């Protein structure tokens, strides 16, 4: 009996020591999965823009989605809008302005597939969605400024026009430039966090809040998109890179 108790005690100690490591490994796997998903979808947007000779946007669900108009009579538009109510900071879609064969001046707007959500436990930095004036955006450092905003049919190609954050690739695969003649690099900061939703008894969304944990971890790594080539890669701040 004494030997059995000793063995159980040792197992308990080993489990206590190993649990943080297992938890850390899971978090690392989630971040790696989110990184790969974003890189793959950015590459798809760029390749589609080149292949179809069009402009492809990566549109993000904004925090003010609940205030936006949608076509309640259109089942698909209404259902998509309802599904996106609880997905700001985590969800995005690819949007093309035209297809090969469209007549000049007659764009054929369409979403390239369904809306995509990052793995649970990962959010895009809330500062990426901070509203700023055009003058402030033009004069901001590209590495820290928020997403550019523009009007698109949202949340489906038949939806009402709404102002939403986005970035875009032109027909040559470069990033579209909004504040200068030359394409500038763009950055997507993301990290561990969660969107907390408060619902009414009826199930409708009352409000939500985004929590980044630990605070500031969305600055630990980011995706940098080269302005000229449109190619994306994972980077870390200089003071965190391994020399």
Secondary structure as GFF3:
##gff-version 3
##sequence-region A 1 243
A	DSSP	alpha_helix	2	51	.	.	.	ID=ss1
A	DSSP	beta_strand	56	60	.	.	.	ID=ss2
A	DSSP	three_ten_helix	65	67	.	.	.	ID=ss3
A	DSSP	alpha_helix	75	84	.	.	.	ID=ss4
A	DSSP	beta_strand	91	96	.	.	.	ID=ss5
A	DSSP	beta_strand	110	111	.	.	.	ID=ss6
A	DSSP	beta_strand	116	117	.	.	.	ID=ss7
A	DSSP	beta_strand	122	124	.	.	.	ID=ss8
A	DSSP	three_ten_helix	126	129	.	.	.	ID=ss9
A	DSSP	alpha_helix	134	138	.	.	.	ID=ss10
A	DSSP	beta_strand	148	153	.	.	.	ID=ss11
A	DSSP	beta_strand	161	169	.	.	.	ID=ss12
A	DSSP	beta_strand	186	199	.	.	.	ID=ss13
A	DSSP	beta_strand	205	212	.	.	.	ID=ss14
A	DSSP	three_ten_helix	217	219	.	.	.	ID=ss15
A	DSSP	beta_strand	222	225	.	.	.	ID=ss16
A	DSSP	beta_strand	232	235	.	.	.	ID=ss17
A	DSSP	three_ten_helix	238	240	.	.	.	ID=ss18
###
